[in-house]
């Protein structure tokens, strides 16, 4: 059950929403009076806020400002009249997660509420992950020198490199690797590999159960193989691909909080003596600490990604887009380099929702995002900006390069139907506006506004084109 605030001066409209949402188990608070609204925002724990756009934008009430101040993490949905001007929509887009056009049906209302509540759940999960990660960092501060070294950073790549460096210091060998478990595919991935042919094996995969590392992952037991030629568990496929010769192996599982997260593998000990129980005990002591450090880094990276990622499409979200654009403009001004921006709006997306439903509409937005992501590579950045709108930021690129990419994206969207994997077929096109720094503006608001207006000129003149700002 969620607690939802509904604020609208149309009492009958508000009561209808209260009635519908209450039938689905939600606790709905309705109000349209300024002081009462302020008190609710201040005192009530809310999961979703739904407000009429006219009421929200009234300067005497300053409701949007109060919501941002008192409930910054609570999703906001605006009730918007279909006759509202484009300029007002443009102003509302900043900081607004979602809106719904009046009038709307019960299904559309429930879908919008579910989107908002899902965003709320992700926000809470993100906060929990961050708190959990911070707590684990505090716990690790009391560990020995190895643990403190490993926890000098929470960046996953830095932690993995620190783990590998420490393994090489502890046990002299010809090669070392850390294989991380991909839980979806039940495979071990060579995340870090050092030594001869180390770069060749990075990102290679082996199924759990295959080879010595796969056996360790499957049984969660460490292993010493003194002679690979006489051990049936040994898998020769990696050696055949790389040309490396493995003669002996020691491996130990990485287990954090009862979960297997990977395997540390050491190959061909240097010297006359083979791997022994002392080596294995040292490796296990190390992996006990390393597993916690690696898991903390993974939690931190996951939390960081959640905070900047659009939950539906997997692209960056509008908040990150604004931050990225601001930094790109600052860097561009400092170095005298251009920055271009594409504002993409899908044509006829409402027809998809009306014909196939909002669930398939969401799948379509994902497929559009996939096609955009396939064409956008760092240092460029692609984001879903809201609804069926996407924004792409192109640091260092001028208008001609932006125009070329925009046409490629327009073609990728318009030439192939969507929803084929669901046994359906629908076609979309895209209207795209382009603005560039410094020609069309010097701030994030100026560039977004100019690109947005260029996109709307395309909409007004027939759709499915690319238009640069005037």
Secondary structure as UniProt FT lines:
FT   STRAND          3..7
FT   HELIX           11..23
FT   TURN            24..25
FT   STRAND          27..30
FT   HELIX           34..43
FT   STRAND          48..52
FT   HELIX           53..57
FT   TURN            59..61
FT   HELIX           63..70
FT   TURN            72..73
FT   STRAND          75..81
FT   TURN            82..83
FT   HELIX           86..93
FT   TURN            94..95
FT   STRAND          98..102
FT   HELIX           106..140
FT   TURN            141..142
FT   HELIX           145..150
FT   TURN            151..152
FT   HELIX           156..170
FT   STRAND          173..182
FT   TURN            183..186
FT   STRAND          187..195
FT   TURN            196..197
FT   HELIX           198..201
FT   TURN            202..203
FT   STRAND          205..207
FT   TURN            208..209
FT   HELIX           211..219
FT   STRAND          223..225
FT   HELIX           228..230
FT   TURN            232..233
FT   HELIX           237..242
FT   STRAND          249..256
FT   TURN            257..258
FT   STRAND          259..269
FT   HELIX           277..308
FT   TURN            311..313
FT   HELIX           318..335
FT   STRAND          339..347
FT   HELIX           349..356
FT   HELIX           358..373
FT   TURN            374..375
FT   TURN            378..379
FT   STRAND          381..386
FT   TURN            387..388
FT   STRAND          389..395
FT   HELIX           399..414
FT   HELIX           420..422
FT   STRAND          429..437
FT   TURN            438..440
FT   HELIX           444..460
FT   TURN            461..462
FT   STRAND          466..468
//
